[in-house]
Amino acid sequence: MNAGHPWLRQAADGSVTLSLHIQPGASRTQSAGLHGEALKLRLAAPPVDGKANTCLVAFLAEFLGCPKSTVELVSGASSRQKRVRIAGLSAAALDKLRALAGD
């Protein structure tokens, strides 16, 4: 499932965990390809009072067409390196995720 996508891991329960490198305070929220073995995302929100984390969850939920409640920040709340778990994604949403890395 994650061949060629080390930043994307699918668990046995069907959830997906993403390894992300975050650049807060960008001019706009968007994908920026790969950063090592993580997907790099630029977030327009500043890294203050959890605003960047809120922006991250909202961006992923909107992009993938899933409820915010299914997007969970697993680790890295105060770090640029984050892991996010997303439950119940469709095959089409997984394809959209893969496309974010530019493949």
FITIGU-331691 format. One record per residue: chain; x, y, z of N, C-alpha, C in turn. Coordinates in nm, 3 decimals. Atoms other than C-alpha are relative to their C-alpha. Example, Ala and Ser with C-alpha at 12.3 -4.5 7.8 and 13.67 -1.06 7.14 Angstrom:
<zados>
ZADO chain    n.xx    n.yy    n.zz   ca.xx   ca.yy   ca.zz    c.xx    c.yy    c.zz
ZADO     A   0.089  -0.119   0.000   1.230  -0.450   0.780   0.090   0.120   0.000
ZADO     A  -0.082  -0.119  -0.006   1.367  -0.106   0.714  -0.077   0.109   0.073
</zados>
This chain:
<zados>
ZADO chain    n.xx    n.yy    n.zz   ca.xx   ca.yy   ca.zz    c.xx    c.yy    c.zz
ZADO     A   0.081  -0.120   0.000   0.000   0.000   0.000   0.085   0.126   0.000
ZADO     A  -0.079  -0.121  -0.008   0.276   0.246   0.081   0.129  -0.010  -0.080
ZADO     A  -0.117   0.009   0.086   0.529   0.135  -0.181   0.011   0.131  -0.078
ZADO     A  -0.019  -0.129   0.064   0.673   0.460  -0.310  -0.061   0.116   0.077
ZADO     A   0.063  -0.103  -0.082   0.484   0.650  -0.040   0.036  -0.025   0.148
ZADO     A  -0.037   0.028  -0.140   0.682   0.620   0.288  -0.073   0.089   0.101
ZADO     A   0.073  -0.092  -0.088   0.480   0.910   0.433  -0.145  -0.042   0.021
ZADO     A   0.139   0.045  -0.004   0.152   0.720   0.387  -0.006  -0.146   0.043
ZADO     A   0.011   0.138  -0.048   0.071   0.410   0.592  -0.145  -0.033   0.030
ZADO     A   0.137   0.043  -0.027  -0.254   0.217   0.599   0.003  -0.110   0.106
ZADO     A   0.008   0.097  -0.108  -0.341   0.026   0.916  -0.102  -0.108  -0.034
ZADO     A   0.090   0.113   0.021  -0.530  -0.302   0.940  -0.147   0.042   0.015
ZADO     A   0.138  -0.044  -0.020  -0.841  -0.114   1.059  -0.050   0.092  -0.112
ZADO     A   0.038  -0.084   0.113  -0.843   0.086   0.733   0.035   0.146   0.016
ZADO     A  -0.040  -0.140  -0.018  -0.723   0.411   0.886   0.134   0.023  -0.069
ZADO     A  -0.123  -0.039   0.067  -0.436   0.598   0.723   0.077   0.094   0.092
ZADO     A  -0.084  -0.090  -0.078  -0.144   0.761   0.906   0.097   0.069  -0.094
ZADO     A  -0.087  -0.081   0.084   0.046   1.043   0.738   0.116   0.053   0.082
ZADO     A  -0.117  -0.066  -0.058   0.399   1.159   0.822   0.016   0.131  -0.075
ZADO     A   0.002  -0.131   0.063   0.406   1.532   0.758   0.111   0.090   0.052
ZADO     A  -0.090  -0.108  -0.038   0.656   1.817   0.761  -0.078   0.128  -0.027
ZADO     A   0.088  -0.117   0.008   0.471   2.143   0.829   0.081   0.129  -0.003
ZADO     A  -0.059  -0.134   0.005   0.571   2.497   0.732  -0.113   0.098   0.032
ZADO     A   0.105  -0.094  -0.036   0.341   2.731   0.927   0.035   0.142  -0.044
ZADO     A  -0.023  -0.139   0.033   0.299   3.098   0.846   0.027   0.026  -0.148
ZADO     A  -0.020  -0.017   0.145   0.307   3.048   0.466  -0.104   0.098  -0.054
ZADO     A   0.094  -0.095   0.059   0.129   3.285   0.230  -0.136  -0.065  -0.029
ZADO     A   0.126   0.072   0.018  -0.131   3.015   0.155   0.020  -0.147   0.036
ZADO     A  -0.004   0.141  -0.038  -0.216   2.659   0.257   0.003  -0.085  -0.127
ZADO     A  -0.016   0.084   0.119  -0.093   2.404   0.002   0.102  -0.109   0.026
ZADO     A  -0.101   0.105  -0.004   0.110   2.091  -0.056   0.127   0.054  -0.064
ZADO     A  -0.130  -0.043   0.054   0.482   2.139  -0.124   0.086  -0.119  -0.034
ZADO     A  -0.077   0.118   0.040   0.584   1.789  -0.236   0.053  -0.077   0.119
ZADO     A  -0.060   0.082  -0.106   0.813   1.572  -0.027   0.114   0.073   0.069
ZADO     A  -0.112  -0.050  -0.080   1.056   1.663   0.249   0.057  -0.123   0.069
ZADO     A  -0.051   0.127  -0.051   1.268   1.354   0.310  -0.105  -0.107  -0.022
ZADO     A   0.103   0.103   0.008   1.021   1.077   0.387  -0.134   0.048   0.054
ZADO     A   0.126  -0.059  -0.046   0.742   1.315   0.486  -0.060   0.085  -0.111
ZADO     A   0.069  -0.090   0.092   0.482   1.501   0.285   0.008   0.139   0.061
ZADO     A  -0.011  -0.136  -0.050   0.544   1.875   0.318  -0.126   0.078  -0.034
ZADO     A   0.116  -0.086   0.017   0.247   2.104   0.369   0.033   0.138   0.053
ZADO     A  -0.013  -0.139  -0.044   0.259   2.482   0.388  -0.137   0.043   0.052
ZADO     A   0.126  -0.043  -0.062  -0.004   2.628   0.621   0.001   0.151   0.017
ZADO     A   0.011  -0.144  -0.013  -0.124   2.988   0.615  -0.008   0.045   0.146
ZADO     A   0.016  -0.036  -0.141  -0.190   2.983   0.989   0.135   0.007   0.070
ZADO     A  -0.125  -0.010  -0.077   0.081   3.090   1.235   0.009  -0.112   0.103
ZADO     A  -0.017   0.107  -0.100   0.230   2.840   1.482  -0.024   0.050   0.143
ZADO     A   0.032  -0.061  -0.129   0.057   3.010   1.776  -0.134  -0.054   0.050
ZADO     A   0.126   0.043  -0.063  -0.208   2.874   2.014  -0.073  -0.110  -0.076
ZADO     A   0.060   0.111   0.071  -0.267   2.563   1.802  -0.067   0.036  -0.131
ZADO     A   0.066  -0.043   0.124  -0.381   2.765   1.500   0.048  -0.080  -0.120
ZADO     A  -0.051   0.078   0.113  -0.153   2.575   1.260  -0.058  -0.142   0.003
ZADO     A   0.057   0.135  -0.010  -0.281   2.240   1.391  -0.147   0.000  -0.043
ZADO     A   0.140  -0.012   0.040  -0.641   2.353   1.348  -0.010   0.017  -0.152
ZADO     A  -0.003  -0.021   0.145  -0.559   2.472   0.995   0.033  -0.131  -0.073
ZADO     A  -0.039   0.129   0.060  -0.393   2.136   0.918  -0.119  -0.095  -0.007
ZADO     A   0.115   0.090  -0.005  -0.697   1.934   1.027  -0.108   0.046  -0.098
ZADO     A   0.102  -0.054   0.091  -0.934   2.164   0.836   0.040  -0.019  -0.146
ZADO     A  -0.048   0.017   0.137  -0.720   2.152   0.520  -0.015  -0.144  -0.045
ZADO     A   0.008   0.141   0.039  -0.696   1.772   0.518  -0.145  -0.046  -0.014
ZADO     A   0.142   0.040   0.005  -1.068   1.726   0.593  -0.068   0.055  -0.125
ZADO     A   0.062  -0.060   0.118  -1.174   1.968   0.319   0.055  -0.062  -0.128
ZADO     A  -0.063   0.055   0.120  -0.924   1.835   0.064  -0.049  -0.142  -0.029
ZADO     A   0.039   0.140   0.016  -1.026   1.474   0.125  -0.151  -0.022   0.003
ZADO     A   0.145   0.014  -0.005  -1.397   1.542   0.166  -0.048  -0.088   0.114
ZADO     A   0.039   0.081  -0.116  -1.418   1.384   0.510  -0.026   0.093   0.119
ZADO     A   0.026  -0.083  -0.118  -1.543   1.513   0.847   0.129   0.028   0.078
ZADO     A  -0.117  -0.034  -0.083  -1.289   1.694   1.068   0.018  -0.100   0.113
ZADO     A  -0.007   0.094  -0.113  -1.373   1.442   1.341   0.076  -0.128  -0.035
ZADO     A  -0.073   0.121   0.040  -1.205   1.166   1.137   0.150   0.027  -0.017
ZADO     A  -0.140  -0.040   0.014  -0.874   1.360   1.119   0.056   0.026   0.139
ZADO     A  -0.053  -0.008  -0.137  -0.667   1.315   1.436   0.151   0.024  -0.003
ZADO     A  -0.143  -0.025  -0.015  -0.328   1.467   1.520   0.053  -0.098   0.103
ZADO     A  -0.049   0.107  -0.087  -0.143   1.168   1.666   0.124   0.045   0.077
ZADO     A  -0.121  -0.048  -0.067   0.193   1.333   1.743   0.051   0.125  -0.069
ZADO     A  -0.063  -0.119   0.055   0.385   1.656   1.692  -0.080   0.126   0.016
ZADO     A   0.085  -0.117  -0.019   0.138   1.909   1.832   0.080   0.130   0.002
ZADO     A  -0.081  -0.122  -0.006   0.422   2.158   1.890   0.127  -0.013  -0.083
ZADO     A  -0.116   0.027   0.084   0.660   2.036   1.621  -0.037   0.015  -0.147
ZADO     A   0.025  -0.002   0.145   0.698   2.074   1.245  -0.021  -0.141  -0.053
ZADO     A   0.019   0.141   0.038   0.713   1.692   1.223  -0.127  -0.050   0.067
ZADO     A   0.129   0.043  -0.056   0.360   1.561   1.268  -0.042  -0.133  -0.060
ZADO     A   0.067   0.122   0.051   0.171   1.235   1.235  -0.149   0.021   0.019
ZADO     A   0.146  -0.019   0.000  -0.196   1.249   1.147  -0.065  -0.130  -0.043
ZADO     A   0.078   0.119   0.034  -0.441   0.957   1.144  -0.135   0.045  -0.055
ZADO     A   0.129  -0.031   0.061  -0.745   0.969   0.918  -0.077  -0.132  -0.015
ZADO     A   0.081   0.122   0.002  -1.023   0.712   0.954  -0.099   0.005  -0.115
ZADO     A   0.109   0.017   0.095  -1.260   0.582   0.688   0.014   0.069  -0.134
ZADO     A  -0.018  -0.064   0.130  -1.108   0.717   0.368  -0.042  -0.091  -0.115
ZADO     A   0.036   0.075   0.120  -1.242   0.611   0.031   0.124  -0.020  -0.086
ZADO     A  -0.111   0.022   0.094  -1.018   0.482  -0.248   0.031   0.129  -0.076
ZADO     A  -0.020  -0.126   0.072  -1.069   0.813  -0.430   0.077   0.100   0.086
ZADO     A  -0.071  -0.091  -0.091  -0.952   1.008  -0.123   0.146  -0.043   0.014
ZADO     A  -0.138   0.048  -0.005  -0.642   0.786  -0.099   0.078   0.041  -0.126
ZADO     A  -0.064  -0.043   0.125  -0.566   0.862  -0.463   0.032   0.150   0.004
ZADO     A  -0.026  -0.144  -0.013  -0.598   1.236  -0.389   0.119   0.025   0.090
ZADO     A  -0.116  -0.013  -0.091  -0.351   1.196  -0.101   0.130  -0.028  -0.074
ZADO     A  -0.121   0.037   0.075  -0.098   1.023  -0.325   0.038   0.110  -0.098
ZADO     A  -0.024  -0.107   0.097  -0.135   1.303  -0.580   0.061   0.125   0.065
ZADO     A  -0.058  -0.114  -0.070  -0.040   1.561  -0.316   0.153   0.002  -0.007
ZADO     A  -0.146   0.009   0.002   0.318   1.436  -0.328   0.055   0.024  -0.140
ZADO     A  -0.045  -0.029   0.135   0.329   1.506  -0.698   0.028  -0.121  -0.085
ZADO     A  -0.022   0.119   0.085   0.327   1.147  -0.829  -0.113  -0.013  -0.098
</zados>
